[in-house]
Amino acid sequence: MNVLFVYYLPSGGVETLNRQRSAALKVQGISCHFLYYQNKRALINDHGALTFITNSDKEIKRIIKKGKYKAIIITSDYRGLPRFRKMGYEGIVVFEIQGLGTAETARIELQKAMPLAASYADGILVSKTPHILDILKDYDKTPPIFVFNNCINPDNFRYNPGSQKQLAGSPIIAWIGRIEENKNWREFLQIGQKLITELNPKIRLFMFEDPTLSAPEERQLFNEMADSLQLRASLTTLANVPHNEMADYLSLIGDSGGLLCSTSNTESFGYAIVEAMCCLCPVVSTKSDGVVNSIIHNETGKYYNIGNVEEAFNQCKELMVDKDLRKHIQHTALKHINTHFSTSVYSQQFYRMIKNLSRNS
């Protein structure tokens, strides 16, 4: 069967999820195609499948007619639910909830989304994100809701001991996200500055980002803060690194004695965190909701309370200094990924969802 996945643009966690499930669902005989409304950068990571970029009703109708899709999965774009029905599509429509920002923003967005989902969708798909699941409890008139974890294949995205990128003697503290409020970049700069001045002056800060998704005024504030904290000599920003190079970087970060520091206010899933775990790069994170599925404190990673820079510093320091704890977390995290986020489990759950909705339609 053919399934079309629809999202705004090929970036962030949803793009990562799409590429992971493209490979996973082939095992179940499901051919995935992907439609993004726009693209703001030159690079589109290989999805291993047909990938369309258009927001034209005429073009989308043509794609739907040619694709003969058993189901269309519309991610986050609840306004697309009536749109696709009005284009004449009569097959299964699933509204997939990913992201939506902070818990407060998600509640506001879902107030708009749920009436449309009730009228135009056959089902709702959501990962095991506590704040989203709590909000959904407020609605009694919904199509069937399917809840299962996103997936990753740690055999493909994995630790690479042969990385050609070297930075000997300098632990790397990394951050992955967008220069915007929810990713809480200010706190990362504060944590980094404290680690450099109080733990090790050789520490390097690597910030991986997509500059096409940040506002100019936010970029200006970022530059001003980096200068005021005197971080320019230690700070490297890396824009739109191809996904096939990220495993090398994350492996290098782990080997350097460093870590990934996630400072987000809210995460729906946190692909950067599970990708780091696949590469034996340990993680210190805020308890930003969706990450509770991947991080168990002092077992698969570490938490700190958001806003508490001193606590974040102490958690990072312990993870960098206590070699036994570090090794335990690295290997327990990888085992956790293999157990709870496998592509085989995801593909089976997805296939069952489509079968159940087929019976109901």
C-alpha positions, 0 to 999 in steps of 0.5 A: 500500500502507498501512504502519503505523509504531509508536513510544512517543511523538511526540517527538524524532528518531523523530517527525522521521523519521516526518514526513519519510518520510510525505511521501517514501514517498507518491511510491512509492505508500506511504500511511503511518499512525502509532501512538504509545502515548502523548502527553505534550504538547499539540502533535503536529506534523502528520504529513500522515497518520493518526496514532493515540495509544493503547496499548490492545490492543483499539484497536490491533487495530481500527486494524490491521484497518481499515488493512489494512497491508502492513507494520508498522514497530516502532521501538525497541519490541522487546517490541512484536514478539510483542505485534503477532503475538499480536494476529493480525497476519500481514503483514510486521513490521520491527524498526527500530533508532533511538536506544537511548542510549549504545553500552553501553545499546544493547548491553544492549537489543539483547541482549534485542531480537535473540531477539525479532526472530529469532522475530517480525520479518521484517526489521531496519531500521537507519540507518548508525549505526556502534555499532549496526552493530558490535553487530549483527555479534555475531548470526548468527541474524537476519532480513534487515538493511537499512541506509540513511540517514534522510532530510530534505527541504531544500526544505521545511525550509530557510534562511529569510532573512525570519525575524521573530525578531531578536537583533541583535549577539548571536551565538546558541549553540544546543543541542537535546535533552533535559535528561538524561545522554546529551545531556550538557547540563552540557558545553554550559553549560560551553562556553557560559560559556567563550564568553561570558567569553572570546570575546564577552559578548553571546553568547546561549545558546538551549536547545531541549528537551522538558521532558516527557522529563526527570526532576525531579532532573535538572532541579534539577541543571540549574538549580543549574549554570546558577546556579553558572555565572552564566548566567541573564542569557544563557540562554534555554530554549525548550520544545516549539517547533513544528517548523514554527518551528524552521527560522526559529530555526536560520536566525536562529542562523546569521545571528547569527554563532552555531552549533549545539553538539551535546554528546551522548555518543551519537547514532543519527542526529542530526536536529538536526544535519542540520536545522541544516545545511539552514538554513545554521546551522553545527555543532560536535559531539562525534563521537557515532557516528551524526553521522559520516554528516553531519559531515566535519570542516572541510567540513560541520561541526566536531568536538571530543573529548567532555569537552574544553571547551577544544577545543570553545571553540576549534572554536566560536571558529574557526567564528565568527571565520573567515568564509571557513571558516564560509561554506565549511562552511555551503554544503558541508554543505547540498550534503552533505545534498542528496546523502546524505539525500534523500527520493527515495533513502530512498523507493526503498530503503524500497520495495525493502526491502518488495518483498524481504520480500514475496518472502520471506514 
